[in-house]
Amino acid sequence: MSRYTKNAPDILTIYFDGSCPLCLAEIHVLKSNNQQQLLKFVNLNDPNLINTEFNCQLAFEIIHARLGSGELLKGSRVFEEAYKRSDLKFMKYLFSLKPFKLLYRFIYIAFAKYRHQISRFIGPVLLKLAKNLYP
């Protein structure tokens, strides 16, 4: 049994860019590995989204999430918390390693800056692969 339950503080709401194929691939994998329902997803491109809790424009530049307790997370920390709540054991393990987390934080900073350019090249392929691996 997971140490997380469906208590509100344990639920993580991830705000993502639904127009980014690379982002969609990552979200698809997380959604497909969310058996405990500890992850929720909000597409920042949803025309019905009204969010005064944080700057949505900034969330398009750096991924944001909110814990059930209300704490706002940004950047690589979102993925650390998401994988803790997912059913992806290998990713949970990777993000439990302090050296990996530090390396990933630096990589994410560069990635976020060039996300759209990177996504144009590999996003559609990774999205298709994600959908094939996790139908």
SULDABEL-V188418 format. One record per run of one state. SS is the DSSP state (H for helix, E for strand, C for the rest). FROM is the first residue (numbers start at 1). TO is the last residue. If there is no record, write none. Layout:
[[SS;FROM;TO] [SS;FROM;TO]]
This chain:
[[C;1;7] [H;8;10] [C;11;11] [E;12;16] [C;17;20] [H;21;32] [C;33;38] [E;39;43] [C;44;55] [H;56;61] [C;62;63] [E;64;67] [C;68;71] [E;72;74] [C;75;75] [H;76;85] [C;86;88] [H;89;96] [C;97;97] [H;98;113] [C;114;114] [H;115;133] [C;134;135]]
